[in-house]
Amino acid sequence: MSTIKNVAVIGGSGNLGPAVVQALLDAGFSVTALTRIESKATFPSAVKVAKVDYSSSSSIAEALKGQDAVVSTIATLALKQQEAIIEESVKAGVKRFIPSEFGVNTQKVTGGTKKILGTKIALQGELEKAAKANPDFSWTGISTGLFFDWGLKVGFLGFNIKEKKATIFDSGNEPFTGTNLPYIGLAVASILKNPASTANKYIEVASFVTTQNEILKAFEEESGSKWTVEKKDTETFAKIADEKLAKGDYSSFGDFLKVYLFADGKGQSPKESDLANKELGLPKDDLRATVKAVLA
Ligand SMILES: NC(=O)c1ccc[n+]([C@@H]2O[C@H](COP(=O)([O-])OP(=O)(O)OC[C@H]3O[C@@H](n4cnc5c(N)ncnc54)[C@H](OP(=O)(O)O)[C@@H]3O)[C@@H](O)[C@H]2O)c1
């Protein structure tokens, strides 16, 4: 596969996008941010900006001219728009497409979680088809587990930093993976620097395989104080999630996730040996340093 130089990032202005854009710039790629016409997003000065109407194939095609790779960090609600972007990417001669995955391993999920993540799963089918029909086109899916640093800040992992409170689900000892946003950026840049080994593959990366209790210990030691702990049972969330989904309420995803990640004995977490960190040449990330930075 020839070298990738020009990279288009879609949705590069959201929670994850800026870390991906920065890592690509740092790695020496020429980055173009595709952004909605109505978007007020801003980007670093080194980034070219293309305003796109995603409902128009010619608008997408124009923005993708000359791009070697497309990285999509598009919002969850807009995932389906990637169908047209994939189609135009193939026509534009894009060599690698990285879809907006960046969460739990969508190839392993079951039940309600699988239903909610259906669009991501269906897109993998589209990418596989496109790669089979066009040998110059390829894709890589990246599962990252939870956005770790972001998740700690927004309370997604059960920690309320301001009030030094933790919600621990079941025993708090179930392993799960999380990845810091800059680390996801490094993974994307590494894939595009050495695209051959990850062509048409779904891979998992993570900053850490950890547990809620390990994180709580780090928070208590780094903040020098005991935190208030509330225990919650994941079985309750399993019931709530099923009831919500039966009514078509996709906000049940947060409840399903609690069960998927934290329920005792589920064993859903990738092990260190499942991760592609080493193959991608990624450095070791540091849980303590992350907790310290989040506290600061
Ligand atoms: N693992 C985790 O813990 C975790 C957490 C959150 C999200 N995720 C996943 O990570 C990926 C990126 O999520 P994110 O939270 O970074 O996304 P986000 O911040 O919600 O949105 C990313 C960008 O998408 C564009 N966008 C928003 N609405 C759009 C629409 N209706 N049509 C087209 N574009 C739209 C915007 O860019 P412009 O304004 O520039 O157009 C926005 O900045 C998703 O696949 C999501 O499911 C994972």
The ligand as a Tripos MOL2 file, in Angstrom:
@<TRIPOS>MOLECULE
LIG
   48    52     1     0     0
SMALL
NO_CHARGES

@<TRIPOS>ATOM
      1 N1        -15.9330    5.2190   24.2890 N.am      1 LIG1
      2 C1        -16.5980    6.2160   24.8170 C.2       1 LIG1
      3 O1        -16.6160    6.3910   26.0670 O.2       1 LIG1
      4 C2        -17.3330    7.1620   23.9370 C.ar      1 LIG1
      5 C3        -17.9180    8.3200   24.4540 C.ar      1 LIG1
      6 C4        -18.5490    9.1910   23.5740 C.ar      1 LIG1
      7 C5        -18.6040    8.8870   22.2090 C.ar      1 LIG1
      8 N2        -18.0450    7.7290   21.7520 N.ar      1 LIG1
      9 C6        -18.0460    7.4130   20.2990 C.3       1 LIG1
     10 O2        -16.9630    8.1420   19.7030 O.3       1 LIG1
     11 C7        -17.3560    8.6760   18.4310 C.3       1 LIG1
     12 C8        -17.2250   10.2030   18.4440 C.3       1 LIG1
     13 O3        -18.0490   10.7070   19.4800 O.3       1 LIG1
     14 P1        -17.9040   12.1960   20.0420 P.3       1 LIG1
     15 O4        -18.5620   12.2060   21.3820 O.co2     1 LIG1
     16 O5        -16.4950   12.6630   19.9160 O.co2     1 LIG1
     17 O6        -18.8220   12.9600   19.0030 O.3       1 LIG1
     18 P2        -19.5240   14.3870   19.2100 P.3       1 LIG1
     19 O7        -18.6200   15.2420   20.0150 O.co2     1 LIG1
     20 O8        -20.9170   14.1980   19.6740 O.co2     1 LIG1
     21 O9        -19.6140   14.8960   17.6920 O.3       1 LIG1
     22 C9        -18.4730   14.9130   16.8480 C.3       1 LIG1
     23 C10       -18.7070   15.8640   15.6920 C.3       1 LIG1
     24 O10       -19.6770   15.3310   14.7940 O.3       1 LIG1
     25 C11       -20.2250   16.4090   14.0610 C.3       1 LIG1
     26 N3        -21.6880   16.3280   14.1270 N.ar      1 LIG1
     27 C12       -22.4930   16.5140   15.1850 C.ar      1 LIG1
     28 N4        -23.7990   16.3490   14.8420 N.ar      1 LIG1
     29 C13       -23.7830   16.0650   13.5370 C.ar      1 LIG1
     30 C14       -24.8060   15.8040   12.5960 C.ar      1 LIG1
     31 N5        -26.0990   15.7930   12.9470 N.pl3     1 LIG1
     32 N6        -24.4350   15.5490   11.3290 N.ar      1 LIG1
     33 C15       -23.1390   15.5420   10.9760 C.ar      1 LIG1
     34 N7        -22.1370   15.8060   11.8350 N.ar      1 LIG1
     35 C16       -22.4570   16.0410   13.0970 C.ar      1 LIG1
     36 C17       -19.7460   17.6980   14.7010 C.3       1 LIG1
     37 O11       -18.6610   18.2130   13.9230 O.3       1 LIG1
     38 P3        -18.8180   19.5510   13.0190 P.3       1 LIG1
     39 O12       -19.5360   20.5470   13.8900 O.co2     1 LIG1
     40 O13       -17.3860   19.9230   12.7750 O.co2     1 LIG1
     41 O14       -19.5700   19.1610   11.8150 O.co2     1 LIG1
     42 C18       -19.2590   17.2310   16.0450 C.3       1 LIG1
     43 O15       -18.2640   18.0560   16.5980 O.3       1 LIG1
     44 C19       -18.7740    8.1460   18.1920 C.3       1 LIG1
     45 O16       -18.6850    6.9650   17.4510 O.3       1 LIG1
     46 C20       -19.2960    7.8290   19.5820 C.3       1 LIG1
     47 O17       -20.2660    6.7960   19.5910 O.3       1 LIG1
     48 C21       -17.4040    6.8900   22.5760 C.ar      1 LIG1
@<TRIPOS>BOND
     1     1     2 1
     2     2     3 2
     3     2     4 1
     4     4     5 ar
     5     4    48 ar
     6     5     6 ar
     7     6     7 ar
     8     7     8 ar
     9     8     9 1
    10     8    48 ar
    11     9    10 1
    12     9    46 1
    13    10    11 1
    14    11    12 1
    15    11    44 1
    16    12    13 1
    17    13    14 1
    18    14    15 2
    19    14    16 1
    20    14    17 1
    21    17    18 1
    22    18    19 2
    23    18    20 1
    24    18    21 1
    25    21    22 1
    26    22    23 1
    27    23    24 1
    28    23    42 1
    29    24    25 1
    30    25    26 1
    31    25    36 1
    32    26    27 ar
    33    26    35 ar
    34    27    28 ar
    35    28    29 ar
    36    29    30 ar
    37    29    35 ar
    38    30    31 1
    39    30    32 ar
    40    32    33 ar
    41    33    34 ar
    42    34    35 ar
    43    36    37 1
    44    36    42 1
    45    37    38 1
    46    38    39 2
    47    38    40 1
    48    38    41 1
    49    42    43 1
    50    44    45 1
    51    44    46 1
    52    46    47 1
@<TRIPOS>SUBSTRUCTURE
     1 LIG1         1 GROUP 0 **** ****
